[in-house]
Amino acid sequence: TPPGAILRWKLSKLNGTIFQHSRKWKWVPYGTLMANVLGSLVSISCVATYQHVVVNGSGSYSKDGWSAVFLKAMQVGFAGSLSTVSTFVKEIVDISKKYPSHAKSCYYGIGTIVCCCLLGLSIYSPIVRSSAGSV
């Protein structure tokens, strides 16, 4: 959706401006990192809320179809256009070309994935566990 793409574009303007006086951390594209993490968090929040609201803990589906449509639209549309794999891969390649003798591209790639997984788990688990406990 356009709002997700516009937010990603606005966040990309932060690349190279955060920690610009620190030689140690200036290389990190923080704007794109924030867009990817935010997109992942929105996506996992939609998945967890879908499990909690639409699929009850007993496995039976609620009759509220609009909730399911809205959550899927947010997940696929907004979060999908906010976080992009192509930009993520392009930045990993650019970092590896700019710093060929360092593992900075690996740090950025693995760090982004681990960060998204841990934050996603911290959001998903409490929401889904609360719905499972209410059965």
Beta strands, then each sheet from edge to edge (+ up, - down):
end
